Amino acid sequence: MHVDTALQLWSDGQRRLARADADERRLLERVADRIVDELRRRLGGPFTTRELAELYSVGIDWCLDVAIATVPNDPRAWDAQTAGDAAFARYVREASDWSGGRRRDADEIERQQAPLDQGG
């Protein structure tokens, strides 16, 4: 899956979560928090937006398992697509190539990593 497509899907999930009624939103937030924890465990360190999109494209069926384990007695919390997409949208902010609310390109990252006294 292309990164831009994944970013759009994740953003849509954030919007759906924000539009949920207050009780459902509270439950979905709990699930999204647990999914973020699971993403940290699965990726295990520094990652890029591309790596996160690749994980997403493999499938997020496991998000339903997390939702059911987190809130086992309330099916309103089992909207794993919404909670999962919102969680990915949150977690992408921790990507090594993410800054200022957007994905940085390779040239921008290289310039940032160059010594300040270069070219002088």
C-alpha positions as CSV (number, residue, x, y, z in Angstrom):
1,M,0.0,0.0,0.0
2,H,1.3,3.4,-0.9
3,V,2.1,5.6,2.2
4,D,-0.2,8.4,1.1
5,T,-3.1,6.0,0.8
6,A,-2.4,4.7,4.3
7,L,-2.1,8.2,5.7
8,Q,-5.5,9.0,4.2
9,L,-7.1,5.9,5.7
10,W,-5.6,6.6,9.1
11,S,-6.8,10.2,9.0
12,D,-10.3,9.0,8.1
13,G,-10.2,6.7,11.2
14,Q,-9.3,9.7,13.4
15,R,-12.3,11.6,12.0
16,R,-14.6,8.7,12.6
17,L,-13.4,8.3,16.2
18,A,-13.9,12.0,16.8
19,R,-17.5,11.9,15.5
20,A,-18.5,8.9,17.7
21,D,-20.8,9.7,20.5
22,A,-19.1,10.4,23.8
23,D,-19.6,6.9,25.4
24,E,-18.5,5.1,22.3
25,R,-15.6,7.5,21.7
26,R,-14.3,6.8,25.3
27,L,-14.3,3.0,24.5
28,L,-12.7,3.4,21.1
29,E,-10.0,5.7,22.7
30,R,-9.1,2.9,25.1
31,V,-8.9,0.4,22.3
32,A,-6.8,2.8,20.1
33,D,-4.4,3.3,23.1
34,R,-3.9,-0.5,23.4
35,I,-3.4,-0.8,19.6
36,V,-0.6,1.9,19.8
37,D,1.0,-0.2,22.6
38,E,0.8,-3.3,20.3
39,L,2.3,-1.3,17.4
40,R,5.2,-0.3,19.6
41,R,5.7,-4.0,20.5
42,R,5.4,-5.1,16.9
43,L,7.8,-2.5,15.4
44,G,10.1,-2.6,18.4
45,G,12.2,0.6,17.8
46,P,12.7,3.3,15.2
47,F,10.5,2.9,12.1
48,T,9.6,4.9,9.0
49,T,6.2,5.8,7.7
50,R,6.8,3.2,4.9
51,E,7.4,0.4,7.4
52,L,4.2,1.4,9.3
53,A,2.2,1.4,6.0
54,E,3.7,-2.0,5.2
55,L,2.6,-3.4,8.5
56,Y,-0.9,-1.9,7.9
57,S,-1.1,-3.4,4.4
58,V,-0.4,-6.9,5.7
59,G,-3.6,-6.7,7.6
60,I,-5.1,-5.3,10.8
61,D,-7.3,-8.2,11.8
62,W,-5.3,-8.4,15.0
63,C,-6.8,-5.0,16.0
64,L,-10.2,-6.8,16.5
65,D,-8.5,-9.2,18.9
66,V,-7.0,-6.2,20.8
67,A,-10.4,-4.5,20.9
68,I,-12.2,-7.6,22.3
69,A,-9.5,-8.1,24.9
70,T,-9.6,-4.5,25.9
71,V,-13.4,-4.1,26.2
72,P,-14.8,-7.7,26.2
73,N,-18.3,-6.9,27.2
74,D,-19.2,-3.9,24.9
75,P,-19.4,-4.5,21.1
76,R,-19.4,-0.7,20.5
77,A,-15.6,-0.9,21.2
78,W,-15.1,-3.6,18.6
79,D,-15.0,-1.2,15.6
80,A,-11.4,-2.2,15.0
81,Q,-11.2,-0.4,11.7
82,T,-11.9,3.0,13.4
83,A,-9.8,2.3,16.5
84,G,-7.0,0.7,14.4
85,D,-6.9,3.5,11.8
86,A,-6.9,6.1,14.6
87,A,-4.1,4.3,16.4
88,F,-2.0,4.1,13.3
89,A,-2.6,7.9,12.8
90,R,-1.3,8.5,16.3
91,Y,1.6,6.2,16.0
92,V,2.9,7.6,12.7
93,R,3.8,10.8,14.6
94,E,6.7,8.7,16.1
95,A,8.1,7.7,12.7
96,S,11.7,8.7,12.0
97,D,10.7,10.4,8.8
98,W,7.7,12.3,10.3
99,S,7.9,15.9,11.4
100,G,5.6,18.8,11.6
101,G,2.5,16.8,10.7
102,R,3.9,15.5,7.5
103,R,6.3,12.9,6.0
104,R,9.8,14.2,5.2
105,D,11.5,13.2,2.0
106,A,14.9,11.6,1.9
107,D,16.7,14.9,0.8
108,E,15.2,16.8,3.8
109,I,16.3,14.1,6.2
110,E,19.8,14.1,4.7
111,R,20.1,17.9,5.0
112,Q,19.0,17.7,8.6
113,Q,21.7,15.1,9.4
114,A,24.5,16.9,7.7
115,P,27.1,18.7,9.9
116,L,26.4,22.3,10.4
117,D,29.9,23.4,9.4
118,Q,29.7,21.8,6.0
119,G,30.4,24.0,2.9
120,G,31.9,26.8,4.7
